[in-house]
Amino acid sequence: MGASSEAARGGPLAAVVEGDTVTLDVPARELRLEVDEGTVAARLAGWRPPAPRIAGGVLAKYAVLVGSASEGAVTGPRLAQ
């Protein structure tokens, strides 16, 4: 998908709704959604990945061939994740 955001990959932050508490622990390098696991699971059950913003051309090719910046932005095809 080419996005470094864990929310864009269906992680717990994809389940955040207005009014939820999100805790940022900088020393531990953690970002936590303070909602019970059952609620998060129910919200993510209907989650679908966002459509790519760019569907063709050089930028679409770049998005497919370059990995996440959080993983070094390495070029090359990404295998099953």
For each residue, the residues with C-beta under 8 A, 3 or more apart:
1: 8 9 49 52 63
2: 52 62 63 64 66 67 68
3: 8 9 68
4: 8 68 69 70 71
5: 8 9 13
6: 9 11 12 13 14
7: 10 11 13 14 16
8: 1 3 4 5 14 49 50
9: 1 3 5 6 14 49 81
10: 7 14 44 47 49
11: 6 7 14
12: 6 15 16 32 33 40 44
13: 5 6 7 16 22 31 33
14: 6 7 8 9 10 11 43 44 47
15: 12 33 35 39 40 43 44 47
16: 7 12 13 20 22 33
17: 20 43
18:
19:
20: 16 17 33 34 35
21: 33 34 35
22: 13 16 31 32 33 34
23: 30 31 32 34
24: 30 31
25: 28 29 30 31 32
26: 29
27:
28: 25
29: 25 26
30: 23 24 25
31: 13 22 23 24 25
32: 12 22 23 25
33: 12 13 15 16 20 21 22 40
34: 20 21 22 23
35: 15 20 21 39 40
36: 39 40
37: 40 41
38: 41 42
39: 15 35 36 42 43
40: 12 15 33 35 36 37 43 44
41: 37 38 44 45
42: 38 39 45
43: 14 15 17 39 40 46 47
44: 10 12 14 15 40 41 47
45: 41 42
46: 43
47: 10 14 15 43 44
48:
49: 1 8 9 10
50: 8
51:
52: 1 2 55 60 63
53:
54: 57 59 60 63
55: 52 60
56: 60
57: 54 60 61
58: 61 62
59: 54 62 63
60: 52 54 55 56 57 63 64
61: 57 58 64 65
62: 2 58 59 65 66
63: 1 2 52 54 59 60 66
64: 2 60 61 77 78
65: 61 62 75 76 77
66: 2 62 63 73 74 75
67: 2 71 72 73 74 75 76 78
68: 2 3 4 71 73
69: 4 72 73
70: 4
71: 4 67 68 74
72: 67 69
73: 66 67 68 69
74: 66 67 71
75: 65 66 67
76: 65 67
77: 64 65
78: 64 67 81
79:
80:
81: 9 78
